[in-house]
Amino acid sequence: MYARIATFEGATGIDEATRQINESDRPEGIPATELYVFVDRAEGKVVALTLFETEEDMQKGHEAFDAMSAADDGFGKRTGVDLLEVVVHMTA
């Protein structure tokens, strides 16, 4: 399993942005298996964790996310992206 973790700063429209995500279909070209969005409202920080089955899927998803508009969508400015292998995954 592989993960793309994107960090955003200066979020001002978290509720509207998450509503739009929840009401939309999966974006074309992003073969993700799961998406988690974490927020720190007090700091205006958002961390989006996207999980992929394979490294190839992660690369495709990363390219698709990078091709999307860089305009502020309510999550603020993207300040970092990490592409990582998941070596432990546990559920309760």
Secondary structure, 3 states (H helix, E strand, C coil): CEEEEEEEECCCCHHHHHHHHHHCCCCCCCCCCEEEEEEECCCCEEEEEEEECCHHHHHHHHHHHHHCCCCCCCCCEEEEEEEEECCCCCCC
